[in-house]
Amino acid sequence: MVQLHEMILRDAHQSMLATRMRTEDMLPIADKLDAVGFFSLEVWGGATFDVSIRYLNQDPWERIRLLKKAMPNTPLQMLERAMNIVAYWNFPDDVVKKFIYLAKKNGVDHFRIFDALNDIRNMEIPMKAARENGGHVQACLSYTISPVHTVEYFIDKFKELEKIGADSLCIKDMAGMISPQRVYDIVKGVKEAGIKLPINLHSHCTSGMTGMAYQRAAEAGIDILDTAMSPISGGTAAPATESVVAAFQNTPWDTKYDLELLIEIRKYFLKIWDKYRHLHRFNALKVDPSVTVHQVPGGMLSNLIFQLEEQGAPGKYREILDETARVREELGYPPLVTPSSQVVGVQAVMNVLHGRYKVITKETKDYCKGMYGKPPATIKPEIMKKVLGPKWKDEVIDCRPSDLIKPMWDAKKRELQEMDGGSLIKKEEDIMTYILFPQVGLKFLKGEAKAEFTSEQLPLPVDHPLTRGMVKQSFPEYKAIWLETVPPEDRAGPAQIPTEFEVEVDGEPYEVKVIPSGGFLVAGAGAASSQAKPKDVEGGVKSNMQGTILSLKVKKGDKVKKGDVIATIEAMKMEQEVKSETEGEVKSIFIKEGDSISCGDLIMQIL
Ligand code: CO
């Protein structure tokens, strides 16, 4: 018999609805979900914590409490990012332990724990804490394809995880790229190596091979498969629950779940799918087998290409693809999942735009120092030198990254107590919300967060051309959705955009810190304003990137020479210069400082 782990309340809407499903969308169907008999139901963690407080004005702690009350018979699971918890950076041990304690207390039964780099040192503390609090520990390995990620690699790591106290194991194929033969070999290998723990496969339909992979996994003896109810399945989400149940009927892997009950649940989630139709993206539903050729997840790639196009560098598909693969290899083949996918992806974009390792993000430096953990393969000295400088050896740490972080709980608790006369702390969990997301969490605790709209609340139909622009004006934070054209695994909002860079000017490195201004990727506004001015004029100077006009360096009537800087644009959080390509006089200026501008928009006329 195979059991299913149902993901409709977490991974499914994170993959296809930008994580926007709300507590009130979940509760009415909870009793039916609870009656199916799933191995477990994933309902919490990943990006759901961040999105609840950032976009929905909902308390994630309340959500898990209510869900546990409504589903007492099914183990509820959370996805936990090892020392990152549910955020994107490392926390000290005391915070991780406290978080696990509070999560268990509020209703989490199963803890699926993973580390992006499969550095087991990062997984030990949360695993131990989950066990000590009476939780089930599901230890995960992030799946990727590389010369170091052999079948033996997975077997050896799983053996280690078994030894340090896992209750079950999971292959986390977050990019949906595992092939039928590959999963067969790993599962068979794990079973033959004498590992007794149940083994779970987590995957997404992206490559189009996943149904076949599930069949082969079953043949190799998989114990648990991850699925999602059909209305939010397929594409970048998981295979449909009902389909897998039907496919295994009357086979040795029969789940014995009630298909009629599942079809009832299906009807309910069709309505929820429709409630968020402004978030539907056709591309997220398409099969993208390109990952099988270059091992870069489709979602991540389309996001990078989108960013490059916005920067006025379209048609760079091949280049960005090659560069991402190359940077990944140079950085020791990290699995491409948050946060390593951002490290590799943004560095690849920087390399394509500015030359290889000419602009190095703070994140790349931290990664090479070992601040995320140990990369799967050794990084070559020449790359370390490029990233960290000639004395790179002094910068590298060999301890567990969180060993360098001081305990934080007590200090943060005092800090919050001293604000607003201590009125912000209604319960211990509020301190945790504040520690995990200092700015967004504080706004939420102060009652300043507001719930985002649903499709019904939009003044015009979703497919109306003006909808994007109107949505943007009413809800400035909506721009974060455009960032997620196809949502990569475990991604929520703009937190991953690096803000600190090292820029090389004439061979001298400079540290640059950019303060976010919020004028980033505003598709609606850019399109609307471009209609108000001429498309083309004689002597027109056009923007070759998407961004915000920071400054105009000339005024009407000024004489300019070729190569003079006439304006600066903030794009991708960096300042870029616009230079005149001709000599002449500024006849008219079509934009003003602070305007959002799209690629190809007219800036001024020089004749
Ligand atoms: Co996933």
Residues whose N, C-alpha, C, O or C-beta is under 5 A from the ligand:
A	BS01	CO	D11 M174 E489
